Structures are given as structure tokens and as C-alpha cells.
């Protein structure tokens, strides 16, 4: 089964249309909140930290305002 993101944005992703629905900058911010919560609870957040790093990379390449579905383009 396809994820909701692929169902909703699949064609746009294939066309490399990353017009914003939910920006990479907002995902990065929210992942920061998740890291803060995990730290407060004493829980590791390995994949969340890796994801936040990828969004930071995208932002450093000027992709912050673009949709989160384009984060792979930053690599």
C-alpha cells in the first residue's frame, strides 16, 4: 500500500515539483521539538536525528521553503 504522501504527491515528486504544502523548514523545526522531548525523556532518537540532519542539509541548499517531499534532492 502507498503512503498518504505518495498517494497525494507521487506525481509531483516524479515531476520534481516541490511547491510547498508543508515546508522543509517546518519539518526541521518540528523534528527539533521531537529531539527536545526525547532528550527530556532520556530516550534515544537515532532516526529522528538523522532525518533532522537531512532537512538541515536541504535548508542549507536553499530548499527550506520547498515541500518536505523534496528533501531527497538535497543529497
Secondary structure, DSSP 8 states (H G I E B T S, - for coil): ---HHHHHHHHHHHTT----SSBHHHHHHHHHHHHHHHHHHT---HHHHHHHHHHHHHHHTT-TTSBGGGGGGG-
